[in-house]
Amino acid sequence: MLQVKNIRENIDLMKKGLAKRGWDTSKTEVLDQIISIDDTRKKMQTLSDAELAKINTLSTQIGDLFKSGNRDEAENLKQGIADIKATNETYLSQLKEAEAQLEAMLLTVPNIPHLSVPSGNTDADNEVYKDWDKTLPVVDGKPHWDLGTQYNILDFELGNKITGAGFPVFRGKGSRLQRALINFFLDESTRAGYEEIVPPLLVNESTARATGQLPDKDGQMYYCERDDLYLLPTAEVPITNIYRGDIVDEADLPLKMTGYTPCFRREAGSYGSDVKGLNRVHQFDKIEIIQVTKPEHSYQTLEEMLNHVEQLLIKLELPYRILRLCGGDLGYTSALTFDFEVYAAAQQKWLEVSSVSNFETFQSNRLKLRYKDNSGKKQLAHTLNGSALALARIIVALLENHQTPEGIIIPAALRPYTGFDMIN
């Protein structure tokens, strides 16, 4: 959530940022409305404070009058306090209304893109930040859904029978490959200094709102109405909320956390070849890395996180590229996002497997996550997160790129985890 102070001080820059996201002039006027509502809030707060000051002054006078024996005069002043309190109740009611309007309006405004974010409205406008500099693999082979059937490691029909489309079943060596990837990614994260977290798989509304999934992603999340809980769309949600409402010491920064969870997403509106097999599913496993850091360090931290994800793909021997997302394709909470894509050789297409983002203070303002600097001043921290990595499409790339007539070769880095060198 944006800070009203920053909107006031940088309104023209913020309007340009929203325009980069595709907002037209009529929509950016919401920033002017926010300032106007905040003016009302400030006015009501000032009026209420003035009334409270009158009450304090009269209360002191009444006490003195009672002490001096002037009971009648004291009783008259007490009636004056009652009148002031009635007036103040009106101010407090208007203050509460303005605060509610202000929060509701702030929740409708996405984060302001970093200056380096390219202009554009769709994923076609994303900038190739780092391209694959070798020849892309050419395979005379099968797509992963056929390989899954051939080696009895993936069963989409069984998943459809048990639950529905988008819920695949892994079997045999497919299950062991899934488990191997989870452990490999977690071990790599903990070696990089991230604390492993095992969070709950359901979260309440406050938690989902604090990281920006609500109200923006409401339609994409699975909701348990009876319990008023949401299934996780990503481990980012519960793990970042560990520090909701906290004031951390500057010396403890950066906070580095990682966690594995299944993830659940409706993915409404997806269709065609983009959703076939494991390309887009409703349940998938993912390892997330999260950092909380000082504002002046966050973009260096972003580079470190990019390097961490890149090294994972190198160890898995997969062709990859990195995209800097344009304004129109940027996530609601993000100031700057880099997507990693791997190449699926049999399909001859790029598939996103990771997003690494800097949210600056957008999440921490909702979370009320602050740190106390050396001077004792409380400041909002910066939060960052990245997928390291999302498994479904990694398995797609492993199967399609590493297939041979003899079977599917397991990358050397994974063999200590799988216990086998090939799926055949």
C-alpha positions as CSV (number, residue, x, y, z in Angstrom):
1,M,0.0,0.0,0.0
2,L,1.3,3.4,-0.9
3,Q,2.1,6.0,1.8
4,V,0.0,9.1,1.7
5,K,3.0,11.2,2.5
6,N,4.8,9.9,-0.6
7,I,1.8,10.5,-2.7
8,R,1.7,14.2,-1.5
9,E,5.4,14.7,-2.2
10,N,5.6,12.8,-5.5
11,I,2.2,12.9,-7.0
12,D,3.3,13.8,-10.6
13,L,5.9,11.0,-10.6
14,M,3.4,8.6,-9.2
15,K,0.8,9.5,-11.9
16,K,3.5,8.8,-14.5
17,G,4.2,5.5,-12.9
18,L,0.5,4.5,-12.9
19,A,0.4,5.5,-16.6
20,K,3.2,3.1,-17.2
21,R,1.0,0.4,-15.8
22,G,-1.7,1.4,-18.3
23,W,-3.8,3.7,-16.1
24,D,-5.3,6.6,-18.0
25,T,-5.7,10.1,-16.6
26,S,-9.2,9.5,-15.2
27,K,-7.9,6.6,-13.1
28,T,-4.8,8.4,-11.8
29,E,-7.1,11.1,-10.4
30,V,-7.6,8.6,-7.5
31,L,-4.4,10.1,-6.1
32,D,-5.9,13.5,-5.9
33,Q,-9.0,12.0,-4.2
34,I,-6.7,10.3,-1.7
35,I,-5.1,13.6,-0.8
36,S,-8.5,15.3,-0.5
37,I,-9.8,12.5,1.9
38,D,-6.5,12.7,3.9
39,D,-7.1,16.5,4.2
40,T,-10.5,15.8,5.7
41,R,-9.0,13.2,8.0
42,K,-6.3,15.6,9.2
43,K,-9.0,18.4,9.7
44,M,-11.2,16.0,11.8
45,Q,-8.2,14.9,13.8
46,T,-7.2,18.5,14.5
47,L,-10.7,19.5,15.6
48,S,-11.0,16.4,17.8
49,D,-7.6,17.1,19.4
50,A,-8.8,20.7,20.1
51,E,-11.9,19.5,21.8
52,L,-9.9,17.0,23.9
53,A,-7.6,19.9,24.9
54,K,-10.7,21.9,26.0
55,I,-11.9,18.9,28.1
56,N,-8.5,18.6,29.7
57,T,-8.4,22.3,30.6
58,L,-11.9,22.3,32.0
59,S,-11.2,19.1,34.0
60,T,-8.3,20.8,35.7
61,Q,-10.4,23.9,36.4
62,I,-13.2,21.7,37.8
63,G,-10.8,19.9,40.1
64,D,-9.5,23.2,41.4
65,L,-13.0,24.6,41.9
66,F,-14.1,21.5,43.9
67,K,-10.9,21.8,46.0
68,S,-11.7,25.5,46.7
69,G,-15.4,24.8,47.6
70,N,-17.0,26.3,44.5
71,R,-19.2,23.3,43.9
72,D,-21.9,25.1,41.9
73,E,-19.5,26.7,39.4
74,A,-17.8,23.3,39.1
75,E,-21.1,21.6,38.2
76,N,-21.8,24.2,35.5
77,L,-18.4,23.5,33.9
78,K,-19.1,19.8,34.0
79,Q,-22.2,20.5,31.7
80,G,-19.8,22.3,29.4
81,I,-17.6,19.2,29.2
82,A,-20.7,17.1,28.2
83,D,-21.4,19.5,25.4
84,I,-17.8,19.4,24.2
85,K,-17.8,15.6,24.3
86,A,-21.0,15.5,22.1
87,T,-19.3,17.8,19.6
88,N,-16.1,15.6,19.7
89,E,-18.2,12.5,19.0
90,T,-19.3,14.1,15.7
91,Y,-15.7,14.8,14.8
92,L,-14.6,11.3,15.8
93,S,-17.3,9.8,13.7
94,Q,-16.2,11.9,10.6
95,L,-12.6,11.0,11.4
96,K,-13.4,7.3,11.4
97,E,-15.3,7.6,8.2
98,A,-12.5,9.4,6.5
99,E,-9.9,6.8,7.7
100,A,-12.1,4.0,6.3
101,Q,-12.5,5.8,2.9
102,L,-8.8,6.5,2.8
103,E,-7.8,2.8,3.4
104,A,-10.4,1.6,0.9
105,M,-9.1,3.9,-1.8
106,L,-5.4,3.1,-1.1
107,L,-6.2,-0.6,-1.5
108,T,-7.2,0.1,-5.1
109,V,-3.9,1.6,-6.1
110,P,-1.0,-0.7,-7.2
111,N,2.7,-0.1,-6.5
112,I,4.5,2.5,-8.5
113,P,7.0,0.9,-11.0
114,H,10.7,1.5,-10.5
115,L,12.2,3.9,-13.0
116,S,13.9,1.0,-14.8
117,V,10.6,-0.7,-15.6
118,P,10.0,-0.6,-19.4
119,S,6.8,0.8,-20.8
120,G,4.3,-1.6,-22.4
121,N,0.9,-3.2,-21.9
122,T,1.4,-7.0,-22.4
123,D,4.0,-9.7,-21.9
124,A,5.1,-9.0,-25.5
125,D,6.5,-5.8,-24.3
126,N,8.8,-7.3,-21.6
127,E,12.5,-6.6,-22.0
128,V,15.0,-9.4,-22.4
129,Y,17.4,-8.6,-19.5
130,K,19.6,-11.7,-20.1
131,D,19.2,-13.9,-23.1
132,W,20.3,-17.5,-23.6
133,D,23.6,-17.2,-25.4
134,K,23.9,-20.7,-26.8
135,T,22.0,-22.6,-29.4
136,L,18.6,-23.7,-28.1
137,P,18.2,-27.5,-28.0
138,V,16.4,-29.3,-30.8
139,V,14.9,-32.6,-29.9
140,D,13.2,-35.1,-32.0
141,G,11.1,-36.3,-29.1
142,K,7.9,-36.1,-27.2
143,P,6.3,-33.4,-25.1
144,H,6.2,-34.0,-21.3
145,W,2.7,-35.3,-21.2
146,D,3.5,-38.1,-23.6
147,L,6.8,-38.8,-21.7
148,G,4.8,-39.0,-18.5
149,T,2.6,-41.6,-19.8
150,Q,5.4,-43.6,-21.5
151,Y,7.4,-43.9,-18.3
152,N,4.4,-44.0,-16.0
153,I,5.6,-41.0,-14.0
154,L,2.7,-38.6,-14.6
155,D,-1.0,-39.4,-14.8
156,F,-3.3,-36.5,-15.8
157,E,-6.5,-38.7,-16.3
158,L,-6.2,-40.1,-12.8
159,G,-5.8,-36.5,-11.4
160,N,-8.9,-35.5,-13.3
161,K,-10.8,-38.6,-11.9
162,I,-9.8,-37.8,-8.3
163,T,-10.2,-34.0,-8.3
164,G,-10.5,-32.4,-11.8
165,A,-8.4,-30.9,-14.5
166,G,-5.2,-29.2,-13.4
167,F,-4.5,-31.6,-10.5
168,P,-1.9,-34.1,-11.9
169,V,-0.8,-37.3,-10.1
170,F,3.0,-38.0,-9.9
171,R,4.0,-41.7,-9.7
172,G,7.1,-43.8,-9.1
173,K,10.2,-42.0,-10.3
174,G,8.1,-39.0,-11.1
175,S,7.3,-38.7,-7.4
176,R,10.9,-39.2,-6.4
177,L,12.0,-36.5,-9.0
178,Q,9.4,-34.1,-7.4
179,R,10.7,-34.8,-3.9
180,A,14.4,-34.6,-5.1
181,L,13.8,-31.1,-6.6
182,I,12.1,-29.9,-3.4
183,N,15.0,-31.0,-1.2
184,F,17.6,-29.7,-3.7
185,F,16.1,-26.3,-3.8
186,L,15.7,-26.1,0.0
187,D,19.3,-27.2,0.6
188,E,20.5,-24.6,-1.9
189,S,18.5,-21.9,-0.1
190,T,19.7,-22.9,3.4
191,R,23.3,-23.0,2.2
192,A,22.7,-19.4,1.0
193,G,21.7,-18.3,4.5
194,Y,17.9,-18.6,4.3
195,E,16.1,-19.9,7.3
196,E,13.8,-22.7,6.4
197,I,10.1,-22.2,7.4
198,V,7.3,-24.7,7.3
199,P,4.2,-22.4,7.3
200,P,0.4,-23.3,7.5
201,L,-1.2,-24.0,4.1
202,L,-4.2,-21.8,4.8
203,V,-4.3,-18.2,5.8
204,N,-6.9,-15.7,7.1
205,E,-8.0,-12.6,5.4
206,S,-5.7,-10.3,7.3
207,T,-2.7,-12.3,6.2
208,A,-3.7,-12.3,2.6
209,R,-4.5,-8.6,2.6
210,A,-1.1,-7.7,4.2
211,T,0.9,-9.1,1.4
212,G,-1.4,-7.7,-1.3
213,Q,-3.2,-10.9,-2.5
214,L,-6.4,-9.3,-1.3
215,P,-8.3,-7.6,-2.8
216,D,-6.3,-7.9,-6.0
217,K,-6.1,-11.7,-6.4
218,D,-9.4,-12.6,-4.7
219,G,-10.8,-14.4,-7.8
220,Q,-7.6,-16.5,-8.2
221,M,-7.5,-17.9,-4.7
222,Y,-9.3,-20.9,-3.4
223,Y,-11.6,-19.9,-0.5
224,C,-13.0,-22.1,2.3
225,E,-16.2,-20.2,3.1
226,R,-17.1,-22.2,6.2
227,D,-13.8,-21.4,7.9
228,D,-13.2,-18.0,6.3
229,L,-9.7,-19.2,5.2
230,Y,-7.7,-19.1,1.9
231,L,-5.5,-21.8,0.4
232,L,-2.0,-20.6,-0.3
233,P,-1.3,-19.2,-3.7
234,T,2.4,-19.0,-2.7
235,A,4.5,-19.4,0.4
236,E,5.3,-15.7,0.2
237,V,2.0,-15.0,2.0
238,P,2.5,-16.7,5.3
239,I,6.2,-16.4,5.5
240,T,6.3,-12.6,4.9
241,N,3.5,-12.3,7.5
242,I,5.7,-13.8,10.2
243,Y,6.9,-10.2,10.8
244,R,3.5,-8.4,10.4
245,G,3.3,-5.7,13.0
246,D,6.8,-6.1,14.2
247,I,9.6,-3.6,14.8
248,V,12.9,-5.4,14.1
249,D,16.4,-4.2,15.1
250,E,18.5,-2.8,12.3
251,A,21.3,-5.2,13.3
252,D,19.0,-8.2,12.5
253,L,18.6,-7.1,8.9
254,P,18.5,-8.7,6.3
255,L,15.9,-11.3,7.4
256,K,16.2,-14.3,5.0
257,M,13.6,-17.0,4.9
258,T,12.8,-19.9,2.6
259,G,9.9,-22.4,2.5
260,Y,8.4,-25.2,0.5
261,T,4.6,-25.4,0.1
262,P,2.1,-26.7,-2.3
263,C,0.4,-23.7,-4.1
264,F,-3.2,-23.5,-5.2
265,R,-4.4,-21.1,-8.0
266,R,-7.7,-21.1,-9.9
267,E,-5.9,-19.7,-13.1
268,A,-9.3,-18.6,-14.4
269,G,-9.4,-17.8,-18.1
270,S,-6.5,-20.1,-19.2
271,Y,-7.0,-22.2,-22.2
272,G,-5.4,-24.0,-25.2
273,S,-1.9,-25.4,-25.4
274,D,-0.7,-23.1,-22.6
275,V,-2.6,-25.2,-20.1
276,K,-1.8,-28.6,-21.5
277,G,0.0,-31.1,-19.2
278,L,2.0,-29.3,-16.5
279,N,2.2,-26.0,-18.4
280,R,-0.5,-24.5,-16.1
281,V,-2.0,-26.4,-13.2
282,H,-4.2,-25.5,-10.2
283,Q,-1.9,-27.2,-7.7
284,F,1.9,-27.2,-7.8
285,D,4.9,-27.3,-5.5
286,K,7.2,-24.3,-5.1
287,I,10.1,-23.2,-3.0
288,E,10.1,-19.5,-2.1
289,I,12.9,-17.2,-0.9
290,I,12.0,-14.0,1.0
291,Q,14.1,-11.1,2.3
292,V,13.4,-8.2,4.5
293,T,16.0,-5.5,4.3
294,K,16.9,-1.8,4.6
295,P,15.7,0.4,1.7
296,E,19.2,1.4,0.7
297,H,20.2,-2.3,0.3
298,S,17.1,-3.7,-1.4
299,Y,18.2,-3.4,-5.1
300,Q,21.5,-5.0,-4.3
301,T,19.5,-7.8,-2.6
302,L,17.4,-8.2,-5.7
303,E,20.6,-8.8,-7.7
304,E,21.7,-11.4,-5.2
305,M,18.4,-13.2,-5.4
306,L,18.5,-13.2,-9.2
307,N,21.9,-14.8,-9.0
308,H,20.7,-17.4,-6.6
309,V,17.8,-18.5,-9.0
310,E,20.1,-18.4,-12.0
311,Q,22.6,-20.7,-10.4
312,L,19.8,-23.2,-9.7
313,L,19.0,-23.3,-13.4
314,I,22.6,-23.7,-14.4
315,K,23.0,-26.7,-12.1
316,L,19.9,-28.2,-13.6
317,E,21.5,-27.8,-17.0
318,L,18.4,-26.0,-18.5
319,P,18.3,-23.2,-21.1
320,Y,16.9,-20.1,-19.5
321,R,16.5,-16.4,-20.0
322,I,15.6,-13.5,-17.8
323,L,13.0,-10.9,-18.6
324,R,12.4,-7.5,-17.0
325,L,8.6,-7.1,-16.9
326,C,7.0,-4.0,-18.4
327,G,4.6,-1.8,-16.6
328,G,1.5,-3.5,-17.9
329,D,2.7,-6.9,-17.0
330,L,4.0,-6.0,-13.6
331,G,2.3,-7.6,-10.5
332,Y,0.1,-5.4,-8.4
333,T,2.5,-5.2,-5.4
334,S,5.8,-5.1,-7.3
335,A,8.0,-2.1,-8.0
336,L,10.3,-4.2,-10.2
337,T,10.1,-7.9,-11.3
338,F,12.4,-10.2,-13.2
339,D,10.9,-13.4,-14.7
340,F,13.0,-16.5,-15.4
341,E,11.9,-18.6,-18.3
342,V,13.1,-22.1,-19.2
343,Y,12.9,-23.5,-22.7
344,A,10.7,-26.5,-23.3
345,A,12.4,-28.2,-26.2
346,A,9.7,-30.5,-27.4
347,Q,7.1,-27.7,-27.3
348,Q,9.6,-25.1,-28.6
349,K,8.3,-22.5,-26.1
350,W,9.5,-20.5,-23.1
351,L,7.8,-21.2,-19.8
352,E,8.0,-18.9,-16.7
353,V,9.4,-20.7,-13.7
354,S,10.3,-17.9,-11.3
355,S,9.4,-14.3,-10.6
356,V,11.9,-12.3,-8.4
357,S,10.5,-9.0,-7.2
358,N,11.2,-6.0,-5.0
359,F,8.1,-4.6,-3.4
360,E,10.0,-1.7,-1.7
361,T,7.6,-0.4,1.1
362,F,4.4,-1.5,-0.6
363,Q,4.0,-4.7,1.5
364,S,5.7,-3.5,4.6
365,N,3.3,-0.5,4.8
366,R,0.4,-3.0,4.9
367,L,2.2,-5.3,7.2
368,K,3.3,-2.4,9.5
369,L,6.8,-4.1,9.3
370,R,9.4,-1.6,10.5
371,Y,12.9,-1.5,11.8
372,K,14.6,0.7,14.3
373,D,17.7,2.4,13.1
374,N,20.7,3.4,15.2
375,S,19.1,6.7,16.0
376,G,16.0,4.9,17.3
377,K,13.8,6.1,14.5
378,K,11.3,3.6,13.1
379,Q,11.3,3.1,9.3
380,L,9.4,0.8,6.9
381,A,11.6,-2.0,5.7
382,H,11.7,-3.2,2.1
383,T,10.4,-6.7,1.2
384,L,11.5,-9.0,-1.7
385,N,10.6,-12.5,-2.8
386,G,11.3,-15.0,-5.5
387,S,10.4,-18.5,-6.7
388,A,13.4,-20.7,-6.3
389,L,11.8,-22.6,-8.0
390,A,8.3,-23.6,-9.1
391,L,8.4,-27.3,-9.8
392,A,5.7,-28.1,-12.4
393,R,7.4,-26.3,-15.3
394,I,10.9,-27.2,-14.1
395,I,9.8,-30.9,-14.5
396,V,8.4,-30.0,-18.0
397,A,11.9,-28.6,-19.0
398,L,13.8,-31.5,-17.4
399,L,11.7,-34.1,-19.2
400,E,11.6,-32.4,-22.6
401,N,15.2,-31.2,-22.7
402,H,16.9,-34.2,-21.2
403,Q,15.1,-37.0,-23.1
404,T,17.1,-39.5,-25.1
405,P,16.1,-42.7,-26.9
406,E,17.3,-44.6,-23.8
407,G,15.4,-42.5,-21.3
408,I,15.4,-39.2,-19.5
409,I,18.8,-38.2,-18.1
410,I,18.9,-36.8,-14.6
411,P,21.2,-33.8,-14.1
412,A,24.3,-34.5,-12.0
413,A,23.3,-32.1,-9.3
414,L,20.0,-34.0,-8.7
415,R,21.4,-37.5,-8.7
416,P,22.3,-37.5,-5.0
417,Y,18.6,-36.6,-4.3
418,T,16.9,-39.0,-6.8
419,G,19.1,-42.0,-6.2
420,F,19.0,-42.8,-10.0
421,D,20.6,-41.4,-13.1
422,M,17.9,-41.9,-15.6
423,I,14.1,-42.4,-15.9
424,N,13.5,-45.3,-18.3
